[in-house]
Every structure is written in C-alpha cells, then in structure tokens.
C-alpha cells in the first residue's frame, strides 16, 4: 500500500503534460533546460509531483514578464501586447503586426516583445478602423 502511494507521487512526461495542459515536448524541453527536475530511469523520465508544482509556480508567463524591472504589459499604465490590442480592436493579431510594420500603428520593442500604448492604439483605431471615441475595454 505504501509503495503504491509513493508511486503516485511520480509522473511520466505524458502525465505531467496532461496536468499542465501542455504538450509532451514542452515538458521535455523544460527538463532539458533544467527548468523542471526529473530523473531518467533506463528509458523513462519520472517527475516528482513537488517538482512539477515548483515548475508551475516559476514557469514563464507573459502576464508576469518584465523588462528592466518593469512589467512588459501593464494595462494599469496603458501598455498592451499585440494579442491584447487585437482582442480589444476585434481584429486578428496579424493585422496588428502588419499595421506596426507599415507604420500605421506605433509600437515599441522591449526585449523580444512589442508593446503598444493605449494612446497609440486609440489613434490607430480612430484613423484606420473608423472606431471613433475608442475606449479600451477591460481584458
């Protein structure tokens, strides 16, 4: 009985992926990058439940990502991601990327991410999408 309880504390890559709602490849990459502790027993990786929980708490999240100590996307300060801007304008994200490349929408690089200010988003919505009096809805 105690062996069975001990075994339940260990998961395979497939089980860990299912619990985290990601692919097996994402779990494998996390292991290879030493972001998730795991042991390889002959040909099979095992992950302890506590290690999986630690990984969940510390894994990368766009909503918590920072650049030079500041949040990248901070709606309280009026800074949004491309996907957030697309959602607010009810357009595909590719349209936002295209508008930034074309120069119709101002966006700023912070590290690897594009950040769009609410003022620039409002200006773009009014000039290019005929959305007068655009107000940013809550995301």
Secondary structure, DSSP 8 states (H G I E B T S, - for coil): -HHHHHHHTEE-HHHHHHHHTS-HHHHHHHHHTTSS--EEETTEEEEEHHHHHHHHHHS--GGG-EETTEESS-GGGTEE-HHHHHHHHTS-HHHHHHHHHHTSS--EEETTEEEEEHHHHHHHHHHHS--TT------
